[in-house]
């Protein structure tokens, strides 16, 4: 495995954890404010690895934008949940899944581009 593959595998794992934590909160789990903050593991990865090593690759900016969209949708769903609109919040996981597919597709494209 080259460095890019290791880097992107780390991001993929962080992404899966992100989705898992969103789902957990919407099904009664504890909200992890640190994880979902600007200092959470995904943002740290983008700041310390993604943009330091791959800032010249156009897909990196797209990937960051999709992550921001994921975070924004997650925050909206958490807000719905807190207001007692639990079913609506849980139904919103469909949006998270669609953005996740987009994120993983971009990540694979980026990985392929750097492997070539």
Buried (B, 14 or more C-beta within 10 A) or exposed (E): EEEBEEBBEEBBEBBEBBBEBBBEBBEEEEBEEEBBEEEBBBBEBBEEBBBEBBEEBEBBEBBBEBBEBBBEBBEEBBEBBEEEBBEEBBEBBEBBEEBBEBBBEBBEBBBEEBEE
